[in-house]
Amino acid sequence: MADGLVLIAGMFDPIEKLKEHLRHASVSTDSDFKEGMAGSRSFLSTLFSEMGLSVEIVDTDLHPIVLAKREGDSAWPHVIVYGHYDVQPADPLGLWETKPFEPEVRDGRIYARGAADNKGPQMAHIAAVSELLDENPDLPLRITFLIEGEEEIGSPSLLPFLESRREELAEADLVLLSDTVSPSADQLVVTVGLRGIAVMDVEFEGPNSDLHSGLHGGAVYNPVQALCEVCASLHDADNRVTVPGFYEGVTEVEDWEREELDRLGSDEGSYRQFLGLDHLHSLKGYTSFEAIRYLPTLEFNGIGGGYQGEGSKTIVPAKAMAKISCRLVGNQDPKIVGERVKQAILERVPKGITARVTMGHQGAPYMVVPPGKPNSPADAPQRLNDAFRATERAITEEFDKPPLFLREGGSIPIIADIKRTLGLDSVMIGLFLPEDNLHAPNESMDLDVLKKGIRVSKRVLNSLASE
């Protein structure tokens, strides 16, 4: 028995299994972690097989997909459970209190890279299915686990996979996942929208080598200076993006969405304190909480050039670089927005500088309106509506408070791809929290949220099987 969980015969301990999974350093972006990626796949394959599911490891150009199925009568509801087994790099390692791939439980949390993103929330659904099948081997429910290994690098292999398996997967009723955030351990959010994304690398080049700043400074355009000037020109004083056409396709925020946000009761003072800031910089006319959920952005993720070491080195650098990401909403097209940003940068490059903009991964925004809300589609599939209602009931019962239905500022590009390719909408239950430190040192997950998340998932799946 672990941390108060009551186990029945034949059922695995989800916390111990989560620890086992977290020990695999499954960093998808770094080829040095191939062994960790393979170990994570092997762990999932073995676990699903022990649960009685059929398992297929689907090869891709990069990291294979783990596909596990429970078949059944074609009249049974069919739920696809999505997740990813890859994690972010653990750097900077010196800021971790414990080793990132040696999980540790303390103060009601489990600490390790991937604990919250996404191995912990993913385990909630795996454990829920395991319990349901142990309790009722004849459960009238078809389940497909689709666990990919490339989410942290933009899921380049998943869309081709979906297209190749469209006929097989499109007959499902909905997708269930937990890769989104909730504001606190006692207030869950059912995410109904995700921002899209378009990323790019920018390179500026000046002289053919670094120059002595005393001998040549003042005669040539410094690439670092030029890059900073161009980057600064992409926003005005009100934080509005100045790229022509950038806001085309942005849709209005519905009244019910603002009401849900008001129910959240967020305080900007507390938000500033949490971030360690004395001032916020949202687009004029919008609160910070509206901005991070309902508006597009253009952000500089990194910038560099010239000497970076200790002390000084008096040069005019030959090159400078920046990394940019745009978060998108509504009907914005990531390809169109990305191209417009690229052109705006290239048009603003000063003489004496050559520039190159290389486009990276992209993903479209996603939005679903749950039943009972204004503008909820009248032709929404009944089982999707049943799933939303069951989710609302389950969260209310387990967390003693009804969930909020909110859009999220993050991006999961594959969710929009699933909608476009398979025609399936997603029920997204937020099981990680702001304090969980996703993508940062000392990532963790609240074990009480995990335990309740297992029970929520179990209630939702059992309700669908009973309909």
C-alpha positions in Angstrom: 0.0 0.0 0.0 1.3 3.5 -0.9 0.3 6.9 0.5 -3.1 5.8 1.6 -4.2 4.1 -1.6 -6.4 1.1 -1.1 -5.5 -1.6 -3.5 -7.5 -4.7 -4.4 -6.1 -8.1 -5.5 -4.5 -8.1 -8.9 -4.2 -4.3 -9.1 -0.9 -2.5 -9.4 0.2 0.3 -7.1 0.0 3.4 -9.3 2.5 5.4 -7.3 5.1 2.7 -7.4 4.4 2.2 -11.1 4.8 5.9 -11.6 8.1 5.9 -9.9 9.2 3.1 -12.1 8.2 5.1 -15.2 9.9 8.2 -14.0 13.2 6.5 -13.7 13.4 6.2 -17.5 15.0 9.4 -18.7 12.9 9.7 -21.8 14.1 13.0 -23.3 13.0 13.1 -26.9 15.0 16.1 -28.1 18.4 14.6 -27.2 19.8 11.6 -28.9 21.9 10.8 -25.8 18.7 9.6 -24.1 17.8 6.9 -26.6 18.1 4.3 -23.8 15.6 6.2 -21.6 13.1 6.5 -24.5 13.3 2.8 -25.2 13.0 2.0 -21.5 9.9 4.1 -21.2 8.3 2.4 -24.2 9.2 -1.0 -22.8 7.7 0.0 -19.4 4.4 1.0 -21.0 4.2 -2.0 -23.3 4.7 -4.4 -20.3 2.2 -2.5 -18.2 -0.5 -2.6 -20.8 0.1 -6.2 -21.6 -0.3 -7.1 -17.9 -3.6 -5.3 -18.0 -4.8 -7.6 -20.8 -4.6 -5.0 -23.6 -3.1 -5.8 -27.0 0.0 -3.7 -27.6 1.6 -2.4 -30.8 4.8 -0.4 -31.0 4.4 1.7 -34.1 7.6 2.8 -35.7 8.1 6.4 -36.8 11.0 8.4 -38.2 11.9 9.4 -34.7 10.4 7.9 -31.6 7.8 5.1 -31.8 4.2 5.3 -30.6 2.8 2.9 -28.0 -0.7 1.8 -29.1 -2.6 -0.4 -26.6 -6.2 -1.6 -27.2 -9.1 -3.2 -25.5 -11.3 -4.4 -28.2 -15.0 -5.3 -27.9 -18.5 -5.1 -29.4 -18.7 -2.3 -32.0 -21.8 -1.0 -30.3 -19.7 -0.2 -27.1 -18.5 3.3 -26.6 -14.9 3.8 -27.7 -12.5 6.2 -25.9 -9.0 7.1 -27.0 -6.8 8.0 -24.1 -3.9 10.3 -25.3 -0.6 10.9 -23.6 3.1 11.2 -24.2 6.0 9.4 -22.6 8.7 11.9 -23.6 9.8 14.6 -21.2 11.7 17.9 -21.3 15.5 18.0 -20.6 16.3 18.3 -16.9 18.7 21.2 -17.3 19.8 23.1 -15.3 20.7 20.1 -13.2 22.3 22.2 -10.4 18.9 23.7 -9.5 17.4 20.3 -8.7 17.1 19.4 -5.0 17.1 15.7 -5.9 18.2 13.9 -9.0 15.6 14.5 -11.8 15.3 10.8 -12.8 15.4 9.3 -9.3 11.8 10.0 -8.1 11.3 11.0 -4.5 8.1 11.4 -2.5 8.0 14.1 0.1 5.4 16.4 1.6 2.6 14.8 -0.4 4.3 15.2 -3.7 6.4 13.1 -6.1 9.4 14.8 -7.5 11.0 13.9 -10.9 11.2 15.1 -14.4 8.0 14.1 -16.1 6.0 13.7 -12.8 3.4 16.3 -14.0 4.2 16.4 -17.7 2.9 13.8 -18.5 3.7 10.6 -16.8 1.7 11.4 -13.6 -1.6 12.5 -15.2 -1.2 9.8 -17.7 -0.9 7.2 -14.9 -4.3 8.4 -13.5 -6.1 7.1 -16.6 -4.0 3.9 -16.8 -4.7 3.1 -13.2 -8.4 3.9 -13.7 -8.7 1.5 -16.5 -6.8 -1.2 -14.6 -9.2 -0.9 -11.6 -12.3 -0.9 -13.8 -11.1 -4.1 -15.7 -10.2 -5.8 -12.4 -13.6 -5.0 -11.0 -15.5 -5.8 -14.1 -13.7 -7.9 -16.8 -16.9 -7.6 -19.0 -17.0 -3.8 -18.9 -18.8 -2.7 -22.1 -16.2 -0.2 -23.2 -13.5 -0.1 -25.9 -10.3 1.7 -25.0 -7.3 2.7 -27.0 -4.3 4.2 -25.3 -2.3 6.3 -27.8 1.0 7.3 -26.1 3.5 9.2 -28.3 7.1 10.0 -27.7 7.4 13.3 -29.5 5.0 15.7 -27.9 7.9 17.8 -26.4 9.3 18.3 -29.9 6.1 19.2 -31.7 4.7 15.7 -32.5 6.1 15.5 -36.0 5.2 11.8 -36.5 1.8 11.8 -35.0 -0.2 13.5 -37.8 1.1 11.0 -40.4 0.2 8.2 -38.1 -3.3 9.6 -37.6 -3.7 9.9 -41.4 -2.5 6.4 -41.9 -4.9 5.0 -39.3 -7.8 7.3 -39.9 -10.4 4.6 -40.7 -9.4 2.6 -37.6 -9.3 5.5 -35.1 -12.1 7.8 -36.5 -14.8 5.4 -35.3 -14.0 6.3 -31.7 -16.3 8.6 -29.8 -13.9 11.0 -28.1 -10.4 11.6 -26.8 -9.7 11.7 -23.1 -6.5 13.2 -21.8 -4.8 15.1 -18.9 -2.0 17.3 -20.2 -3.5 20.6 -19.1 -3.3 22.8 -16.0 -5.7 23.5 -13.1 -5.3 26.6 -10.9 -5.2 24.7 -7.5 -5.6 21.4 -5.9 -9.2 22.1 -5.0 -10.3 23.7 -8.2 -10.0 21.7 -11.4 -10.4 23.0 -14.9 -11.8 21.1 -17.8 -9.9 22.7 -20.7 -12.1 23.5 -23.7 -9.5 25.5 -25.8 -5.8 25.5 -26.5 -3.7 28.1 -28.2 -2.0 27.2 -31.5 1.7 27.7 -32.0 4.2 28.7 -34.6 7.9 28.8 -33.8 10.9 30.1 -35.8 14.7 30.7 -35.5 16.1 34.0 -36.6 19.8 34.5 -37.6 21.4 37.9 -38.3 24.9 38.0 -39.9 27.2 41.0 -40.4 30.9 40.9 -41.0 32.6 37.6 -42.0 34.2 37.2 -38.6 34.1 38.8 -35.1 35.8 42.2 -35.3 37.9 44.3 -32.9 35.5 46.9 -31.6 38.2 49.5 -31.3 39.4 49.1 -34.9 36.1 48.6 -36.5 33.3 49.7 -34.1 31.3 52.5 -35.6 31.9 51.5 -39.2 29.8 48.4 -39.4 26.2 47.6 -38.3 26.5 45.4 -35.2 24.3 42.2 -35.7 23.3 42.2 -32.1 22.2 45.8 -32.2 20.3 45.1 -35.5 18.6 42.1 -34.1 17.5 43.9 -30.9 16.1 46.8 -32.9 14.1 44.5 -35.2 12.8 42.4 -32.3 11.8 45.5 -30.3 9.9 46.7 -33.4 7.6 43.7 -33.3 5.5 45.2 -30.4 4.3 48.6 -29.6 4.1 50.4 -26.3 0.8 48.7 -25.4 2.3 45.2 -26.1 0.3 44.9 -29.4 2.1 42.9 -32.1 2.9 45.2 -35.0 3.1 42.5 -37.7 0.5 43.4 -40.4 -2.4 41.0 -40.3 -1.2 39.3 -37.1 -4.7 39.5 -35.5 -6.7 38.3 -38.4 -8.8 35.3 -37.3 -8.9 36.1 -33.6 -12.4 35.4 -32.4 -14.4 37.2 -29.7 -14.5 35.9 -26.2 -17.9 34.6 -25.3 -19.8 35.9 -22.2 -19.9 32.4 -20.7 -16.1 32.2 -20.9 -15.7 35.5 -19.0 -18.2 34.2 -16.4 -16.1 31.0 -16.0 -13.0 33.1 -15.6 -14.7 35.4 -13.0 -15.6 32.2 -11.1 -11.9 31.5 -10.9 -11.5 34.6 -8.8 -7.9 35.2 -9.7 -6.0 38.0 -8.1 -3.4 39.8 -10.2 -1.5 40.8 -7.0 -1.1 37.2 -6.0 -0.2 36.3 -9.6 2.6 38.9 -9.6 3.8 37.6 -6.3 3.8 34.0 -7.6 5.9 35.2 -10.6 8.2 37.3 -8.5 7.2 40.5 -10.5 6.1 44.0 -9.5 4.4 44.7 -12.8 2.5 42.7 -15.5 2.5 43.6 -19.2 -0.7 42.3 -20.8 -2.2 43.9 -24.0 -3.9 47.2 -23.2 -7.6 46.7 -22.5 -7.2 43.1 -21.2 -6.5 41.6 -17.8 -3.5 39.3 -17.6 -5.8 36.3 -17.1 -7.7 37.2 -20.3 -4.5 37.7 -22.2 -3.0 34.3 -21.4 -6.1 32.4 -22.4 -7.8 34.4 -25.1 -5.2 36.4 -27.0 -2.4 35.6 -29.4 1.2 36.4 -28.5 4.6 36.8 -30.0 7.3 35.9 -27.5 11.1 35.9 -27.6 12.3 32.5 -26.2 16.0 33.2 -26.5 18.4 35.7 -27.9 22.2 35.6 -28.2 25.3 36.7 -30.0 28.9 37.6 -29.3 30.9 36.9 -26.3 29.1 35.1 -23.4 31.9 34.3 -21.1 33.3 35.8 -17.9 34.7 39.3 -18.1 34.8 41.3 -21.3 35.8 40.7 -24.9 35.6 43.9 -26.9 34.3 42.7 -30.3 31.6 43.4 -32.9 30.1 39.9 -33.2 29.7 38.4 -36.6 26.3 36.8 -35.8 23.3 37.1 -33.6 20.3 34.8 -33.1 16.8 34.8 -31.6 14.1 32.2 -31.1 10.5 33.3 -31.4 7.2 31.5 -30.7 3.7 32.8 -31.5 0.7 31.5 -29.6 -2.5 31.6 -31.6 -6.2 31.6 -30.9 -9.6 31.4 -32.7 -9.3 30.8 -36.4 -5.6 31.9 -36.8 -3.7 29.8 -39.3 -0.2 29.0 -37.9 1.3 28.8 -41.4 -0.1 32.2 -42.4 0.8 33.9 -39.1 4.3 32.4 -39.2 4.9 33.6 -42.8 3.7 37.1 -41.9 6.1 37.3 -38.9 8.9 36.1 -41.1 8.2 38.7 -43.7 7.9 41.5 -41.2 11.4 40.5 -39.8 13.0 40.3 -43.2 11.5 43.6 -44.3 12.9 45.4 -41.2 16.5 44.1 -41.5 18.9 47.1 -42.0 21.5 47.4 -44.7 24.7 45.7 -43.9 23.0 42.7 -42.3 21.8 39.5 -43.9 19.0 37.6 -42.2 17.6 34.1 -42.3 14.3 32.9 -40.7 13.8 29.2 -40.3 10.3 28.0 -39.5 9.9 25.4 -36.8 6.9 23.3 -35.6 3.4 24.6 -35.9 0.0 23.7 -34.6 -3.5 25.1 -35.0 -5.7 26.4 -32.1 -8.5 24.2 -30.7 -11.9 25.0 -29.2 -14.8 22.8 -28.1 -18.0 24.2 -26.5 -19.3 21.8 -23.8 -23.1 21.0 -23.5 -25.2 23.5 -21.7 -23.2 26.5 -22.8 -24.4 29.1 -25.3 -23.4 28.2 -28.8 -22.9 24.6 -27.9 -23.3 22.8 -31.2 -26.7 21.1 -31.6 -25.1 18.3 -33.6 -22.4 17.4 -31.0 -22.1 13.6 -30.6 -24.2 12.3 -27.7 -21.4 10.3 -26.2 -19.2 13.4 -26.2 -21.9 15.3 -24.3 -22.3 12.4 -22.0 -18.5 12.5 -21.3 -18.5 16.2 -20.5 -21.5 15.8 -18.1 -19.9 12.7 -16.5 -16.7 14.6 -16.1 -18.4 17.6 -14.4 -20.2 15.2 -12.0 -17.1 13.2 -11.2 -15.0 16.3 -10.5 -17.7 17.9 -8.4 -18.0 14.7 -6.3 -14.3 14.1 -5.9 -13.0 17.6 -5.4 -16.1 19.0 -3.6 -16.4 21.8 -6.2 -17.6 21.9 -9.8 -14.9 22.3 -12.5 -14.4 25.4 -14.5 -14.6 25.2 -18.3 -11.8 27.4 -19.6 -9.4 27.8 -22.4 -5.7 27.4 -21.7 -2.8 29.4 -22.9 -0.7 26.4 -23.7 -0.6 24.4 -26.9 -1.1 20.7 -27.7 -1.0 20.9 -31.5 -2.0 17.3 -31.9 -5.5 17.9 -30.4 -6.4 20.2 -33.3 -4.9 17.6 -35.7 -7.0 14.9 -34.1 -10.1 17.1 -34.6 -9.2 17.8 -38.2 -8.1 14.3 -39.2 -10.4 12.1 -37.2 -13.3 14.4 -36.4 -13.0 13.8 -32.7 -13.2 16.3 -29.9 -11.3 16.0 -26.6 -12.2 16.0 -22.9 -9.2 17.5 -21.2 -9.0 17.2 -17.4 -6.3 19.4 -15.9 -4.4 17.3 -13.3 -1.2 19.4 -13.0 -0.9 22.7 -11.1 1.1 25.9 -11.5 3.4 25.0 -8.6 4.3 21.7 -10.3 7.2 23.4 -12.1 6.6 21.9 -15.6 9.7 22.2 -17.8 11.6 23.6 -14.8 13.8 22.2 -12.0 12.1 20.3 -9.2 9.1 19.3 -11.3 6.6 17.5 -9.1 2.9 16.3 -8.9 0.5 16.5 -6.0 -0.3 12.9 -5.0 -3.7 13.8 -3.6 -4.6 15.3 -7.0 -3.3 12.1 -8.6 -5.4 9.9 -6.4 -8.6 11.9 -7.0 -7.7 12.0 -10.7 -7.8 8.2 -10.8 -11.2 8.2 -9.3 -12.5 10.9 -11.6 -11.2 9.0 -14.7 -12.7 5.8 -13.4 -16.1 7.5 -12.8 -16.1 9.0 -16.3 -15.2 5.8 -18.1 -17.6 3.8 -16.0 -20.4 6.3 -16.8 -19.8 6.0 -20.5 -19.9 2.2 -20.3 -23.2 2.4 -18.5 -24.9 4.8 -20.9 
